[in-house]
Amino acid sequence: MARIQCAHSCLPMSRSRVLLLTLIALIAFAANSILCRLAFERSDIDAASFTSIRLLSGALALWLIVALRRSALGVAGSWPSATALFAYAAAFSFAYVSLPTGVGALLLFGAVQATMIIAGLRAGERLNGRQGAGLALAVGGLGYLLLPGLSAPPLGGSLLMLAAGIAWGVYSLRGRGTADPLGATAGNFLRAVPLALCVSGAALPWMQVDAIGAGYAVLSGSLASGAGYAVWYAALRGLDATHAATVQLAVPVIAAAGGTLLLDEPVTLRLMLASMAILGGIALVVLSRGQAGSVRRNQGLR
C-alpha cells in the first residue's frame, strides 16, 4: 500500500484506536483474497465480471464516503493511476481462478514490496548488509515457492498475481505524498470502471454472473476495498512509514488462515517455508530502513 502522509491537520488518536483501525484494515485487505476465491469456488462468476462489479462497487462506496466527509477536498485521481489500479484488479481476479488464497496473497504482497524496493534503488537508495540479506532471502523464498513440483502453484496464475503486485506497487508509488489519498482513490476507482467494462465486453461470450458471485464481488469492492482503504488511511494518521509497512506482513497470513478455515485449503510445508523466507526477508529490509531513517533524524540529516 502507498505510504501516504496526512496532509491536512489531524487530531492525534489514542494507541488503542490506531491498533483497532489497523486491525480492521488488515482484515479487509486479506478479505479481498478470500472473497475472490470464495466467488470462484462457490459460484459460476467469471473473472472479468468479478473485476467489473468489484471496481464499480468500490467506486460507489468511496464516492459515498468522500461525499459524507463533506470536506473541501473531493474526488481526484488520474488516468495513469487508474490504469495501474485496473491492471492490478484484473490480474488479481484472473490469477485467483487457479491460485489458492494464501499463495496468491503471498505472491501479491511479495511483488508489491519488491516493486517499491526496486523503485527506491533506482531513485538512489542503497541497501545495507542486513537489507541486502533480507532482499536475497525474500527472492529466494519466492523462487522456492514457484519451483516446479507437485506442490507448486499453477504457473499461469502465479505470473498473473506477480503482475497484479507490480501494478499495485506502481499505483502505490504514484500515490506517495497525495494530499487527499481517499479522494484520489475514489477518483481512480471511478476511472477504472470503464476500463473493466471494456474487458467484460470483450469477454461477453464467456460471461457468467450469478447472485452469489456478484454478492462476493460487491463485498470485495464496497467493504474490503472501499471501506478498507478509508479505514487504512485513517489508521495511517497514527502510524509512521516503518510501522505501516511492517504491519502489512500480517495480510498474507490472515488470508492463508481464511483460506484454510473457509475453503479447506491445505497449508503445505512449501507455503510455510516460503512465507517465512519472503515475509522475514521483507521485514529485514523494512525494519532496517526504519532504523536508518531514525538515525538520520537523530543526526539532523534531511
TORKOL-4160 file (C-alpha; in steps of 0.2 Angstrom, whole numbers, padded with zeros to 4 digits, m for minus):
302
<pt num="1" X="0000" Y="0000" Z="0000"/>
<pt num="2" X="0006" Y="0018" Z="m0003"/>
<pt num="3" X="0014" Y="0026" Z="0012"/>
<pt num="4" X="0004" Y="0042" Z="0012"/>
<pt num="5" X="0006" Y="0056" Z="0024"/>
<pt num="6" X="m0009" Y="0065" Z="0031"/>
<pt num="7" X="m0008" Y="0082" Z="0023"/>
<pt num="8" X="m0021" Y="0091" Z="0032"/>
<pt num="9" X="m0022" Y="0094" Z="0051"/>
<pt num="10" X="m0026" Y="0078" Z="0060"/>
<pt num="11" X="m0031" Y="0076" Z="0078"/>
<pt num="12" X="m0020" Y="0063" Z="0087"/>
<pt num="13" X="m0028" Y="0047" Z="0090"/>
<pt num="14" X="m0026" Y="0035" Z="0105"/>
<pt num="15" X="m0015" Y="0020" Z="0103"/>
<pt num="16" X="m0030" Y="0008" Z="0105"/>
<pt num="17" X="m0039" Y="0017" Z="0092"/>
<pt num="18" X="m0025" Y="0016" Z="0080"/>
<pt num="19" X="m0022" Y="m0003" Z="0083"/>
<pt num="20" X="m0041" Y="m0006" Z="0081"/>
<pt num="21" X="m0042" Y="0003" Z="0064"/>
<pt num="22" X="m0026" Y="m0005" Z="0058"/>
<pt num="23" X="m0033" Y="m0022" Z="0063"/>
<pt num="24" X="m0049" Y="m0019" Z="0053"/>
<pt num="25" X="m0039" Y="m0013" Z="0038"/>
<pt num="26" X="m0028" Y="m0028" Z="0038"/>
<pt num="27" X="m0043" Y="m0040" Z="0039"/>
<pt num="28" X="m0051" Y="m0030" Z="0025"/>
<pt num="29" X="m0036" Y="m0032" Z="0014"/>
<pt num="30" X="m0035" Y="m0050" Z="0017"/>
<pt num="31" X="m0053" Y="m0052" Z="0014"/>
<pt num="32" X="m0051" Y="m0047" Z="m0004"/>
<pt num="33" X="m0041" Y="m0063" Z="m0007"/>
<pt num="34" X="m0054" Y="m0073" Z="0002"/>
<pt num="35" X="m0069" Y="m0066" Z="m0006"/>
<pt num="36" X="m0062" Y="m0068" Z="m0023"/>
<pt num="37" X="m0058" Y="m0086" Z="m0020"/>
<pt num="38" X="m0075" Y="m0089" Z="m0012"/>
<pt num="39" X="m0083" Y="m0082" Z="m0028"/>
<pt num="40" X="m0074" Y="m0094" Z="m0040"/>
<pt num="41" X="m0076" Y="m0109" Z="m0028"/>
<pt num="42" X="m0094" Y="m0107" Z="m0024"/>
<pt num="43" X="m0102" Y="m0098" Z="m0039"/>
<pt num="44" X="m0100" Y="m0098" Z="m0058"/>
<pt num="45" X="m0095" Y="m0079" Z="m0060"/>
<pt num="46" X="m0081" Y="m0076" Z="m0072"/>
<pt num="47" X="m0065" Y="m0066" Z="m0068"/>
<pt num="48" X="m0069" Y="m0051" Z="m0080"/>
<pt num="49" X="m0087" Y="m0049" Z="m0072"/>
<pt num="50" X="m0080" Y="m0050" Z="m0054"/>
<pt num="51" X="m0067" Y="m0037" Z="m0058"/>
<pt num="52" X="m0080" Y="m0025" Z="m0066"/>
<pt num="53" X="m0093" Y="m0027" Z="m0051"/>
<pt num="54" X="m0079" Y="m0026" Z="m0038"/>
<pt num="55" X="m0072" Y="m0009" Z="m0046"/>
<pt num="56" X="m0090" Y="m0002" Z="m0048"/>
<pt num="57" X="m0095" Y="m0006" Z="m0030"/>
<pt num="58" X="m0078" Y="0001" Z="m0024"/>
<pt num="59" X="m0081" Y="0017" Z="m0034"/>
<pt num="60" X="m0098" Y="0019" Z="m0027"/>
<pt num="61" X="m0093" Y="0016" Z="m0009"/>
<pt num="62" X="m0078" Y="0028" Z="m0010"/>
<pt num="63" X="m0089" Y="0041" Z="m0018"/>
<pt num="64" X="m0101" Y="0040" Z="m0004"/>
<pt num="65" X="m0088" Y="0040" Z="0009"/>
<pt num="66" X="m0080" Y="0056" Z="0001"/>
<pt num="67" X="m0097" Y="0064" Z="0000"/>
<pt num="68" X="m0101" Y="0061" Z="0018"/>
<pt num="69" X="m0084" Y="0068" Z="0023"/>
<pt num="70" X="m0090" Y="0085" Z="0017"/>
<pt num="71" X="m0073" Y="0092" Z="0016"/>
<pt num="72" X="m0066" Y="0104" Z="0003"/>
<pt num="73" X="m0056" Y="0090" Z="m0005"/>
<pt num="74" X="m0066" Y="0080" Z="m0017"/>
<pt num="75" X="m0064" Y="0066" Z="m0030"/>
<pt num="76" X="m0047" Y="0067" Z="m0038"/>
<pt num="77" X="m0035" Y="0054" Z="m0046"/>
<pt num="78" X="m0028" Y="0052" Z="m0063"/>
<pt num="79" X="m0029" Y="0041" Z="m0078"/>
<pt num="80" X="m0012" Y="0033" Z="m0076"/>
<pt num="81" X="m0015" Y="0029" Z="m0058"/>
<pt num="82" X="m0032" Y="0022" Z="m0063"/>
<pt num="83" X="m0024" Y="0011" Z="m0077"/>
<pt num="84" X="m0012" Y="0004" Z="m0064"/>
<pt num="85" X="m0027" Y="0001" Z="m0052"/>
<pt num="86" X="m0037" Y="m0008" Z="m0066"/>
<pt num="87" X="m0022" Y="m0019" Z="m0071"/>
<pt num="88" X="m0020" Y="m0024" Z="m0053"/>
<pt num="89" X="m0038" Y="m0028" Z="m0051"/>
<pt num="90" X="m0040" Y="m0038" Z="m0067"/>
<pt num="91" X="m0024" Y="m0048" Z="m0065"/>
<pt num="92" X="m0029" Y="m0051" Z="m0047"/>
<pt num="93" X="m0046" Y="m0059" Z="m0052"/>
<pt num="94" X="m0039" Y="m0069" Z="m0066"/>
<pt num="95" X="m0025" Y="m0076" Z="m0055"/>
<pt num="96" X="m0037" Y="m0082" Z="m0042"/>
<pt num="97" X="m0046" Y="m0093" Z="m0054"/>
<pt num="98" X="m0032" Y="m0106" Z="m0051"/>
<pt num="99" X="m0022" Y="m0100" Z="m0036"/>
<pt num="100" X="m0025" Y="m0104" Z="m0018"/>
<pt num="101" X="m0029" Y="m0090" Z="m0006"/>
<pt num="102" X="m0013" Y="m0090" Z="0004"/>
<pt num="103" X="m0002" Y="m0092" Z="m0011"/>
<pt num="104" X="m0010" Y="m0078" Z="m0020"/>
<pt num="105" X="m0009" Y="m0066" Z="m0006"/>
<pt num="106" X="0009" Y="m0070" Z="m0003"/>
<pt num="107" X="0014" Y="m0068" Z="m0021"/>
<pt num="108" X="0004" Y="m0052" Z="m0022"/>
<pt num="109" X="0012" Y="m0045" Z="m0006"/>
<pt num="110" X="0030" Y="m0050" Z="m0011"/>
<pt num="111" X="0028" Y="m0042" Z="m0029"/>
<pt num="112" X="0021" Y="m0026" Z="m0021"/>
<pt num="113" X="0036" Y="m0024" Z="m0009"/>
<pt num="114" X="0049" Y="m0029" Z="m0022"/>
<pt num="115" X="0042" Y="m0016" Z="m0034"/>
<pt num="116" X="0044" Y="m0002" Z="m0021"/>
<pt num="117" X="0061" Y="m0008" Z="m0015"/>
<pt num="118" X="0067" Y="m0008" Z="m0033"/>
<pt num="119" X="0060" Y="0009" Z="m0036"/>
<pt num="120" X="0069" Y="0015" Z="m0021"/>
<pt num="121" X="0085" Y="0008" Z="m0028"/>
<pt num="122" X="0083" Y="0017" Z="m0044"/>
<pt num="123" X="0080" Y="0033" Z="m0035"/>
<pt num="124" X="0097" Y="0032" Z="m0027"/>
<pt num="125" X="0093" Y="0022" Z="m0011"/>
<pt num="126" X="0106" Y="0010" Z="m0005"/>
<pt num="127" X="0104" Y="m0007" Z="0004"/>
<pt num="128" X="0115" Y="m0010" Z="0019"/>
<pt num="129" X="0121" Y="m0028" Z="0023"/>
<pt num="130" X="0105" Y="m0033" Z="0033"/>
<pt num="131" X="0094" Y="m0026" Z="0020"/>
<pt num="132" X="0103" Y="m0035" Z="0006"/>
<pt num="133" X="0102" Y="m0051" Z="0015"/>
<pt num="134" X="0083" Y="m0048" Z="0018"/>
<pt num="135" X="0080" Y="m0045" Z="m0001"/>
<pt num="136" X="0090" Y="m0060" Z="m0005"/>
<pt num="137" X="0080" Y="m0071" Z="0007"/>
<pt num="138" X="0064" Y="m0064" Z="0000"/>
<pt num="139" X="0069" Y="m0068" Z="m0018"/>
<pt num="140" X="0075" Y="m0085" Z="m0013"/>
<pt num="141" X="0058" Y="m0089" Z="m0004"/>
<pt num="142" X="0049" Y="m0083" Z="m0020"/>
<pt num="143" X="0059" Y="m0094" Z="m0031"/>
<pt num="144" X="0057" Y="m0109" Z="m0019"/>
<pt num="145" X="0038" Y="m0106" Z="m0019"/>
<pt num="146" X="0037" Y="m0106" Z="m0038"/>
<pt num="147" X="0050" Y="m0121" Z="m0040"/>
<pt num="148" X="0042" Y="m0135" Z="m0051"/>
<pt num="149" X="0035" Y="m0149" Z="m0041"/>
<pt num="150" X="0019" Y="m0157" Z="m0035"/>
<pt num="151" X="0015" Y="m0144" Z="m0023"/>
<pt num="152" X="0020" Y="m0129" Z="m0034"/>
<pt num="153" X="0006" Y="m0117" Z="m0038"/>
<pt num="154" X="0000" Y="m0115" Z="m0056"/>
<pt num="155" X="0012" Y="m0105" Z="m0066"/>
<pt num="156" X="0000" Y="m0095" Z="m0076"/>
<pt num="157" X="m0010" Y="m0089" Z="m0060"/>
<pt num="158" X="0007" Y="m0086" Z="m0052"/>
<pt num="159" X="0013" Y="m0075" Z="m0066"/>
<pt num="160" X="m0004" Y="m0065" Z="m0066"/>
<pt num="161" X="m0003" Y="m0062" Z="m0047"/>
<pt num="162" X="0015" Y="m0056" Z="m0049"/>
<pt num="163" X="0009" Y="m0044" Z="m0062"/>
<pt num="164" X="m0005" Y="m0039" Z="m0051"/>
<pt num="165" X="0008" Y="m0035" Z="m0037"/>
<pt num="166" X="0019" Y="m0025" Z="m0049"/>
<pt num="167" X="0004" Y="m0015" Z="m0054"/>
<pt num="168" X="m0001" Y="m0011" Z="m0036"/>
<pt num="169" X="0016" Y="m0007" Z="m0032"/>
<pt num="170" X="0016" Y="0006" Z="m0046"/>
<pt num="171" X="m0001" Y="0013" Z="m0040"/>
<pt num="172" X="0006" Y="0014" Z="m0023"/>
<pt num="173" X="0022" Y="0024" Z="m0029"/>
<pt num="174" X="0011" Y="0036" Z="m0039"/>
<pt num="175" X="0001" Y="0039" Z="m0023"/>
<pt num="176" X="0015" Y="0044" Z="m0012"/>
<pt num="177" X="0013" Y="0062" Z="m0005"/>
<pt num="178" X="m0005" Y="0064" Z="m0011"/>
<pt num="179" X="m0014" Y="0077" Z="m0001"/>
<pt num="180" X="m0031" Y="0068" Z="m0001"/>
<pt num="181" X="m0027" Y="0050" Z="m0003"/>
<pt num="182" X="m0045" Y="0044" Z="m0001"/>
<pt num="183" X="m0052" Y="0057" Z="m0014"/>
<pt num="184" X="m0038" Y="0051" Z="m0026"/>
<pt num="185" X="m0043" Y="0033" Z="m0023"/>
<pt num="186" X="m0061" Y="0037" Z="m0026"/>
<pt num="187" X="m0057" Y="0045" Z="m0042"/>
<pt num="188" X="m0046" Y="0031" Z="m0048"/>
<pt num="189" X="m0059" Y="0018" Z="m0045"/>
<pt num="190" X="m0071" Y="0028" Z="m0055"/>
<pt num="191" X="m0059" Y="0030" Z="m0069"/>
<pt num="192" X="m0055" Y="0011" Z="m0068"/>
<pt num="193" X="m0073" Y="0006" Z="m0071"/>
<pt num="194" X="m0075" Y="0009" Z="m0089"/>
<pt num="195" X="m0058" Y="0000" Z="m0092"/>
<pt num="196" X="m0065" Y="m0015" Z="m0083"/>
<pt num="197" X="m0081" Y="m0014" Z="m0093"/>
<pt num="198" X="m0071" Y="m0015" Z="m0109"/>
<pt num="199" X="m0063" Y="m0031" Z="m0104"/>
<pt num="200" X="m0081" Y="m0038" Z="m0099"/>
<pt num="201" X="m0087" Y="m0033" Z="m0116"/>
<pt num="202" X="m0073" Y="m0042" Z="m0124"/>
<pt num="203" X="m0076" Y="m0057" Z="m0113"/>
<pt num="204" X="m0095" Y="m0056" Z="m0116"/>
<pt num="205" X="m0096" Y="m0074" Z="m0125"/>
<pt num="206" X="m0089" Y="m0082" Z="m0109"/>
<pt num="207" X="m0099" Y="m0071" Z="m0096"/>
<pt num="208" X="m0106" Y="m0080" Z="m0082"/>
<pt num="209" X="m0114" Y="m0070" Z="m0067"/>
<pt num="210" X="m0125" Y="m0076" Z="m0053"/>
<pt num="211" X="m0131" Y="m0069" Z="m0037"/>
<pt num="212" X="m0119" Y="m0077" Z="m0026"/>
<pt num="213" X="m0104" Y="m0072" Z="m0036"/>
<pt num="214" X="m0110" Y="m0055" Z="m0039"/>
<pt num="215" X="m0113" Y="m0053" Z="m0020"/>
<pt num="216" X="m0095" Y="m0058" Z="m0016"/>
<pt num="217" X="m0089" Y="m0045" Z="m0029"/>
<pt num="218" X="m0099" Y="m0032" Z="m0021"/>
<pt num="219" X="m0092" Y="m0036" Z="m0004"/>
<pt num="220" X="m0075" Y="m0036" Z="m0011"/>
<pt num="221" X="m0077" Y="m0019" Z="m0019"/>
<pt num="222" X="m0088" Y="m0010" Z="m0006"/>
<pt num="223" X="m0081" Y="m0017" Z="0011"/>
<pt num="224" X="m0064" Y="m0025" Z="0008"/>
<pt num="225" X="m0059" Y="m0012" Z="m0004"/>
<pt num="226" X="m0069" Y="0005" Z="m0002"/>
<pt num="227" X="m0071" Y="0004" Z="0017"/>
<pt num="228" X="m0055" Y="m0005" Z="0019"/>
<pt num="229" X="m0045" Y="0009" Z="0011"/>
<pt num="230" X="m0055" Y="0023" Z="0021"/>
<pt num="231" X="m0050" Y="0014" Z="0037"/>
<pt num="232" X="m0032" Y="0011" Z="0032"/>
<pt num="233" X="m0030" Y="0030" Z="0028"/>
<pt num="234" X="m0037" Y="0034" Z="0045"/>
<pt num="235" X="m0025" Y="0022" Z="0053"/>
<pt num="236" X="m0010" Y="0030" Z="0044"/>
<pt num="237" X="m0013" Y="0046" Z="0054"/>
<pt num="238" X="m0006" Y="0036" Z="0069"/>
<pt num="239" X="0007" Y="0025" Z="0061"/>
<pt num="240" X="0024" Y="0030" Z="0054"/>
<pt num="241" X="0030" Y="0023" Z="0037"/>
<pt num="242" X="0040" Y="0009" Z="0045"/>
<pt num="243" X="0026" Y="0003" Z="0056"/>
<pt num="244" X="0014" Y="0005" Z="0041"/>
<pt num="245" X="0024" Y="m0006" Z="0030"/>
<pt num="246" X="0028" Y="m0019" Z="0044"/>
<pt num="247" X="0010" Y="m0022" Z="0050"/>
<pt num="248" X="0006" Y="m0027" Z="0032"/>
<pt num="249" X="0016" Y="m0043" Z="0034"/>
<pt num="250" X="0001" Y="m0050" Z="0043"/>
<pt num="251" X="m0010" Y="m0048" Z="0027"/>
<pt num="252" X="m0004" Y="m0064" Z="0018"/>
<pt num="253" X="m0005" Y="m0074" Z="0035"/>
<pt num="254" X="m0023" Y="m0068" Z="0038"/>
<pt num="255" X="m0028" Y="m0073" Z="0020"/>
<pt num="256" X="m0020" Y="m0090" Z="0022"/>
<pt num="257" X="m0029" Y="m0093" Z="0038"/>
<pt num="258" X="m0046" Y="m0088" Z="0030"/>
<pt num="259" X="m0042" Y="m0099" Z="0015"/>
<pt num="260" X="m0039" Y="m0114" Z="0027"/>
<pt num="261" X="m0055" Y="m0110" Z="0038"/>
<pt num="262" X="m0067" Y="m0106" Z="0024"/>
<pt num="263" X="m0061" Y="m0116" Z="0009"/>
<pt num="264" X="m0052" Y="m0130" Z="0017"/>
<pt num="265" X="m0036" Y="m0126" Z="0008"/>
<pt num="266" X="m0021" Y="m0135" Z="0015"/>
<pt num="267" X="m0006" Y="m0126" Z="0022"/>
<pt num="268" X="0009" Y="m0135" Z="0014"/>
<pt num="269" X="0026" Y="m0136" Z="0020"/>
<pt num="270" X="0032" Y="m0127" Z="0004"/>
<pt num="271" X="0020" Y="m0112" Z="0008"/>
<pt num="272" X="0025" Y="m0111" Z="0026"/>
<pt num="273" X="0044" Y="m0111" Z="0022"/>
<pt num="274" X="0042" Y="m0099" Z="0008"/>
<pt num="275" X="0031" Y="m0087" Z="0019"/>
<pt num="276" X="0044" Y="m0087" Z="0032"/>
<pt num="277" X="0058" Y="m0083" Z="0019"/>
<pt num="278" X="0048" Y="m0070" Z="0010"/>
<pt num="279" X="0040" Y="m0061" Z="0025"/>
<pt num="280" X="0055" Y="m0062" Z="0035"/>
<pt num="281" X="0066" Y="m0055" Z="0021"/>
<pt num="282" X="0054" Y="m0041" Z="0018"/>
<pt num="283" X="0054" Y="m0037" Z="0037"/>
<pt num="284" X="0073" Y="m0036" Z="0037"/>
<pt num="285" X="0073" Y="m0023" Z="0023"/>
<pt num="286" X="0058" Y="m0013" Z="0031"/>
<pt num="287" X="0065" Y="m0013" Z="0049"/>
<pt num="288" X="0082" Y="m0009" Z="0044"/>
<pt num="289" X="0076" Y="0005" Z="0033"/>
<pt num="290" X="0066" Y="0012" Z="0048"/>
<pt num="291" X="0081" Y="0011" Z="0059"/>
<pt num="292" X="0092" Y="0020" Z="0047"/>
<pt num="293" X="0079" Y="0034" Z="0045"/>
<pt num="294" X="0078" Y="0036" Z="0064"/>
<pt num="295" X="0097" Y="0038" Z="0064"/>
<pt num="296" X="0097" Y="0051" Z="0051"/>
<pt num="297" X="0083" Y="0060" Z="0060"/>
<pt num="298" X="0093" Y="0060" Z="0076"/>
<pt num="299" X="0108" Y="0067" Z="0067"/>
<pt num="300" X="0098" Y="0081" Z="0060"/>
<pt num="301" X="0100" Y="0075" Z="0042"/>
<pt num="302" X="0087" Y="0078" Z="0029"/>
